[in-house]
Amino acid sequence: MRKLNNPKPFTRIRESLFWRISGLFLLIFVLLGIAFVVITIVLAKRYSDETTQKLNANVAPHMLKHVTPFINGQVNEESLEIIMHSMMAVNPSLEVYILDPQGKILSSVVLHKKVNRRTVSVEPIKDFLEDNGKSLIYGDDPRNPGKSKIFSAAPVYEDGALLGYVYMILASEEYDTITSALQESYLLK
């Protein structure tokens, strides 16, 4: 009797092809899982930012009902300190800035006083005011150049002239630190 062919090479090819296809599917599932986690995190952050901004859109205008940020065209530091510290005691994630009409920071009340910018762009502020806080809009973060944050804003007028803006960052650096720690904790779980 003569052996026709050795079936082992064909078996090896089939097994090799099976493992290659299995490995490819495993890789695809892992990549899809990673993409799902990343997309979920990004969308959850945007959802949280939009919710926070919409809930707090009127914080800056409300503050103006209780304090006069300017007197005779000059920043009224004394009254700002009182009201802003009260607001920050209730919500420590707030950072409050008084801006001139071009976005120059005239005064600020922030924890740890680490403000790294002297100006912020007024375009997002104008967009926010025009939209009445209905859409998610990010503005410059005075403490972290190049980063954007959610905010509330209100124009400040004296005798019909625009003196500047109250610009309130709604999610401070401390808020970001806590959010990052919680995010890592949830990822590990």
C-alpha atoms as one frame of an Amber mdcrd trajectory, in Angstrom:
protein
   0.000   0.000   0.000   1.193   3.328  -0.934   0.629   6.521   1.052  -0.927
   9.153  -1.089  -0.153  12.267   0.831   0.846  13.259   4.304  -2.245  14.897
   5.823  -0.210  16.715   8.472   0.897  19.683   6.310  -2.744  20.387   5.397
  -3.733  20.113   9.047  -1.014  22.569  10.003  -2.153  25.032   7.340  -5.779
  24.762   8.473  -4.799  25.163  12.130  -2.520  28.067  11.295  -5.264  29.770
   9.284  -7.735  29.154  12.120  -5.401  30.803  14.669  -4.676  33.726  12.365
  -8.377  34.385  11.821  -9.054  33.924  15.556  -6.237  36.342  16.410  -7.560
  38.879  13.919 -11.069  38.694  15.404  -9.648  39.018  18.920  -7.682  42.102
  17.864 -10.795  43.621  16.266 -12.839  42.999  19.447 -10.129  44.537  21.645
  -9.891  47.620  19.398 -13.694  47.976  19.374 -13.723  47.703  23.179 -11.069
  50.412  23.529 -12.917  52.647  21.045 -16.168  52.130  22.976 -14.521  53.114
  26.283 -12.888  56.227  24.772 -16.094  57.351  23.050 -18.082  56.755  26.245
 -15.645  58.834  28.325 -15.633  61.709  25.825 -19.421  61.762  25.525 -19.883
  61.500  29.294 -17.604  64.531  29.788 -19.471  66.570  27.193 -22.779  65.558
  28.763 -21.531  66.568  32.207 -20.096  69.875  30.886 -23.304  70.760  29.066
 -25.468  69.910  32.070 -23.273  71.960  34.414 -23.167  74.933  32.045 -26.923
  74.957  31.490 -27.642  74.629  35.213 -25.254  77.490  36.024 -25.761  79.732
  32.989 -27.373  82.432  35.138 -24.808  82.454  37.971 -22.891  85.477  36.625
 -26.022  87.593  35.931 -27.364  86.631  39.363 -24.151  87.826  41.004 -24.595
  91.225  39.347 -27.898  91.635  41.188 -26.003  91.563  44.492 -22.739  93.325
  43.731 -21.478  96.261  41.712 -18.181  95.179  40.127 -17.315  98.701  38.967
 -17.676 102.082  40.646 -16.893 105.103  38.471 -15.214 102.853  35.919 -12.866
 101.226  38.469 -13.040  97.666  39.797 -14.800  97.583  43.182 -12.480  95.019
  44.812 -14.049  95.219  48.272 -17.597  94.279  47.268 -16.328  91.667  44.793
 -14.282  89.897  47.451 -17.272  89.650  49.788 -19.779  88.257  47.278 -17.309
  86.069  45.392 -15.967  84.385  48.513 -19.554  83.705  49.573 -20.278  82.130
  46.190 -17.081  80.073  46.290 -17.959  78.840  49.791 -21.197  77.451  48.377
 -19.562  76.159  45.172 -15.747  75.799  45.434 -15.460  74.825  41.765 -16.144
  78.460  40.759 -13.445  80.833  39.614 -14.516  84.445  39.147 -12.860  86.975
  36.849 -13.662  90.581  36.009 -12.677  91.391  32.429 -12.490  94.607  30.454
 -14.348  94.718  27.084 -11.277  93.310  25.266 -10.869  90.353  27.646  -8.052
  91.669  29.865  -8.338  90.232  33.381  -8.786  93.168  35.767  -9.500  91.174
  38.914  -9.960  87.563  39.943 -11.021  85.483  42.897  -9.675  81.948  42.581
  -8.359  79.411  45.041  -4.569  79.465  45.340  -4.367  82.614  43.130  -2.546
  80.858  40.255  -3.720  82.759  37.169  -1.377  82.230  34.219  -3.041  84.417
  31.598  -3.639  88.133  31.477  -6.384  87.991  28.839  -9.084  85.659  27.585
 -10.873  85.628  24.255 -14.174  87.521  24.347 -15.605  85.731  21.293 -16.857
  82.712  23.283 -18.293  85.125  25.871 -20.175  87.018  23.165 -21.415  83.719
  21.694 -22.567  82.594  25.157 -24.416  85.861  25.780 -26.016  85.823  22.331
 -27.134  82.214  22.840 -28.331  82.868  26.433 -26.379  79.842  27.647 -28.493
  77.340  25.713 -25.604  75.661  23.879 -22.392  74.140  25.150 -19.680  76.771
  24.682 -16.134  76.550  26.006 -14.052  79.599  26.882 -10.397  80.202  27.717
  -9.105  78.886  31.029  -7.061  81.688  32.660  -5.215  79.200  34.858  -4.235
  76.806  32.058  -3.255  78.449  28.759  -4.376  76.437  25.765  -7.219  74.718
  27.622 -10.918  75.512  27.497 -13.549  75.383  30.234 -17.273  75.765  30.668
 -18.309  79.152  32.022 -21.042  81.635  32.829 -20.740  85.281  31.846 -22.574
  88.577  32.074 -21.834  92.021  30.653 -21.289  94.882  33.094 -22.647  98.293
  32.125 -22.327 101.674  33.815 -24.374 104.582  32.454 -25.069 102.551  29.303
 -21.355 101.963  28.552 -19.912  98.445  28.523 -17.205  98.322  31.213 -16.472
  94.640  30.879 -17.682  91.180  31.807 -18.083  88.925  34.802 -16.541  85.640
  33.637 -17.033  82.616  35.870 -15.287  79.324  35.242 -17.709  76.630  36.415
 -15.277  73.714  36.690 -12.080  74.816  38.398  -8.719  73.072  38.477  -9.732
  71.342  41.717 -12.867  70.036  39.976 -10.682  68.610  37.187  -8.398  66.908
  39.704 -11.318  65.192  41.434 -12.902  64.252  38.087  -9.646  62.656  36.874
  -9.242  60.665  40.079 -12.825  59.401  39.889 -12.457  58.574  36.206  -9.366
  56.459  36.895 -11.168  54.733  39.758 -14.154  53.877  37.557 -11.886  52.632
  34.762 -10.124  50.296  37.155 -13.454  48.968  38.425
